[in-house]
């Protein structure tokens, strides 16, 4: 495939994802096999490097501030990419066990290499698992389970399973930075190539013990692209 054909294929794929509602399997295939791209304002040549350099993006501080309210001794990130959010948690609380899972093996390898060559001990661990395979963690439980724009790729076919498994892994709180529909009826809505849903209703149905729930709207200064339906939803016992 030459360069021109490759670019045309990527453009067609983006249009395809915008308009056809996708199952989780479709998105899993895309993210598991992704090798290139220019995320984060197209200012880098390598997509993994771009994620790493987005460490100072304002939404990450807001997310980590929310997580750290619960003074966690352990956290699990669903869809961690190269582990940037876990790095920020580690900086704030080096003794906190930070575990991340991601479906893309290259993300995990990149993140492990970054952490491995640091001139310090760290408490960050990355594993190559899809989000709906939390049973592979066996009996492990975490004070906080969180996501950062990863559940937008989980379709109607798996979102209930994911929440059931989250319930088995979480002891203190959940924190989701996702596309939230506060007035939604609980059903997922496919819009602009992403799954939007009412996370409060999902929490009440699948995580009833986390009966304290807060909805924080994402503002323009935090993440302008997420102004419409972007929220942090955190829930605790």
C-alpha positions, -999 to 999 in steps of 0.1 A, spaced: 0 0 0 16 33 -11 15 65 9 -14 80 -10 -35 49 -8 -27 46 29 -39 81 36 -71 76 16 -78 43 36 -73 61 69 -96 89 59 -123 64 47 -119 45 80 -125 77 100 -156 85 81 -168 49 85 -165 51 123 -183 85 124 -215 73 109 -219 35 115 -226 25 151 -199 1 161 -198 -29 184 -170 -32 209 -154 -58 187 -150 -32 159 -132 -7 181 -111 -35 197 -98 -45 163 -90 -9 155 -72 0 187 -54 -34 191 -39 -31 157 -33 6 155 3 15 145 2 51 135 -18 84 139 -15 120 150 -36 124 181 -34 154 204 -36 182 178 -14 165 152 17 181 166 38 149 167 49 122 142 44 92 165 10 86 181 25 70 212 50 98 217 21 122 212 2 106 241 33 107 263 38 144 255 1 152 264 10 147 301 3 184 308 -31 185 292 -55 202 317 -80 173 318 -53 150 333 -49 172 364 -86 174 370 -89 136 366 -60 129 390 -72 155 415 -105 136 416 -88 103 421 -65 115 448 -95 127 469 -99 91 479 -63 87 491 -60 54 472 -34 28 481 -42 11 447 -57 23 414 -66 5 382 -69 24 349 -91 10 321 -75 17 288 -43 33 300 -25 38 267 11 44 276 3 51 313 4 89 315 -24 92 341 -7 65 362 26 84 360 8 115 374 -8 95 402 26 80 410 42 115 412 15 125 438 16 93 457 47 70 450 35 43 474 2 39 456 1 7 434 -8 18 399 -20 -8 374 -31 -1 339 -46 -23 312 -48 -16 275 -56 -36 244 -28 -22 223 5 -41 229 26 -13 215 12 11 241 21 -13 269 56 -18 255 62 19 251 50 27 286 71 -1 302 102 11 284 96 47 297 92 36 332 119 10 331 146 35 322 136 61 348 163 68 374 139 61 403 118 33 417 82 34 406 50 15 414 35 14 379 25 -18 362 10 -22 327 -8 -52 312 -20 -60 277 -57 -68 284 -90 -56 269 -113 -37 293 -138 -65 295 -112 -91 307 -109 -79 343 -114 -115 354 -78 -121 343 -68 -101 374 -82 -129 395 -88 -117 430 -71 -83 428 -92 -54 441 -84 -17 439 -94 14 460 -102 33 428 -110 21 393 -110 49 367 -112 56 329 -101 85 307 -121 85 275 -119 47 270 -155 36 277 -166 57 247 -154 27 227 -174 1 246 -206 -6 228 -240 -18 239 -228 -54 235 -203 -52 264 -209 -21 286 -230 -41 311 -203 -68 314 -177 -42 319 -196 -26 348 -203 -59 364 -166 -66 364 -158 -31 377 -180 -39 406 -160 -69 415 -127 -49 415 -135 -17 433 -134 -10 471 -136 28 475 -146 47 444 -150 48 406 -140 78 385 -150 80 348 -140 108 324 -164 100 296 -191 113 273 -220 115 297 -257 121 290 -272 134 323 -307 133 310 -303 101 291 -325 71 297 -296 48 303 -293 35 267 -261 42 248 -262 68 221 -237 66 192 -227 102 182 -197 115 163 -181 81 163 -182 76 201 -206 60 226 -224 84 249 -245 72 279 -259 81 313 -232 69 337 -251 78 368 -278 53 358 -252 26 351 -236 32 385 -269 30 403 -277 -3 385 -244 -21 387 -226 -4 415 -254 4 440 -230 5 470 -214 36 455 -244 57 464 -226 91 465 -223 104 430 -209 137 416 -211 150 381 -184 175 370 -189 191 336 -158 195 315 -153 232 307 -137 248 276 -105 256 295 -101 220 305 -109 203 272 -126 223 245 -133 193 222 -152 177 251 -173 207 260 -206 192 248 -210 159 267 -177 157 286 -180 149 323 -161 134 352 -184 111 371 -171 100 404 -190 77 428 -180 64 463 -193 45 492 
